[in-house]
Amino acid sequence: MLLTGAAQDKRFTSMARGRPRKVSAKEALHSVMMAFWQNGYSATSMNELVEVSGMAKPGLYAAFGDKEALFEKALMYYFENIGGPVFERLNRAEKHVIQDFRDFLGAIADLSIDPETPAGCFLVNALVDCTYGTERHQELVNGLRDARYTAIRTRLLKAVAAGEISEDADIDRAATFVDGQFSAVALLGRSGSTEADLKTFVETGLQALPVKDAQDLFDDIAVQPPILRQ
């Protein structure tokens, strides 16, 4: 069952007040990431970050810097530790391209509705809400989005080399489509879509890719002719 926004706020930002407990830098950064992910940059105060981190303010500043630096480090922590394994599997290209993208989009679907984390995707939330605090934040967020697009496009090129996609397919167009599906899944999960809704959305989108002989790759779904051709 999904938590309400108020319940999530309490869950991810509450911590007993008083003398800060000893925590590792990684634990503190993880807690900071959760706070920014839940509330965004502008709505998260430095005092709240001190509270959720479990560190005293001087120690938090010494370890990570000011609020702007904390946001940057939290976003990179998210991309490397939560997004990293997902992109590594995509880069290995060990399955058919349809199965790899099913896993890729399925991972963000699962994350978006996971009651153990804030709703949606931290990166997508930041892009949509424009919650980054400085021009440097915007450059970082856009750079991570571009890295995601590049990973998707690279996987499609591998599929062309493997004969899974026609050589005359418009790879840039297909990559833009899958990248858009990624963001859409995260937003649907954030807005309360069910696991079944997200699976249907993902499977319907996968059918649009210009793959060869893909009928046996879709379970219980009528496969339509691919639409992403030149």
C-alpha positions, 0 to 999 in steps of 0.5 A, a space after each residue: 500500500 502506498 503511503 500518503 505524502 504526509 505519512 512519507 514526510 513524517 517517515 523520511 524526515 523524523 528523527 529524535 531530537 537531542 544529541 546527534 548520534 554517531 553515523 557514518 558519512 555514507 549513512 548521513 548522505 543516504 538520509 540527506 538523499 531521502 529528504 531531498 528526494 521526498 521534498 525537493 531542494 527548495 522545501 528542504 531546510 538545512 536544519 532538516 538536513 542536520 536532523 535527518 542526517 544524525 550529525 551535528 551541523 558543524 560535522 555535516 558542513 565539514 563532511 559535505 559542505 553547504 546545502 547546495 553541495 549536499 544536494 549535488 552529492 545526494 544526487 550523485 549518490 542516488 545516480 551511482 548507488 540506486 541507478 548504477 546497478 540498473 544501468 550496469 545491467 543495461 550496458 551488459 546487454 546480456 538479454 534481447 533488447 526488449 527484455 533488457 528494456 523491460 527490466 530497465 523500465 520495470 526497475 524504475 516502475 518498482 522504485 517509483 511505487 516502493 513504500 520504502 522510498 519516496 515516490 517517483 525517481 529523485 532525478 525525474 522529480 528534480 527535472 520536473 519540479 525544477 527544484 535544483 537551487 542553482 545553475 550548477 544544479 541544473 547543469 548537473 541534473 541535465 548532465 545526468 539526464 543526458 547520461 541516461 539517454 546515452 546509455 539507452 542509445 548505446 543499448 539500441 546500437 548494440 541491438 542493431 549490431 546483434 541483428 535485433 533491430 534493423 540497420 535502417 531504424 532511427 536510433 535517435 528517435 527510438 532512444 528519445 522514446 525509451 528515455 521518455 518512457 522512463 520519465 513517464 513511468 516515474 511520474 505515473 508511479 509518483 502520481 499513484 499508478 498501480 503496479 499493473 498499470 505500470 506494467 501495461 504502460 511499459 509493455 505497450 511502449 515496448 511494442 513500439 520499438 522497431 525490433 525484428 521477430 519480437 512476437 515471442 517476447 511479449 506475454 499475453 499481449 497482442 503485438 502490433 507492428 512497430 511504429 518507430 521506423 524511418 
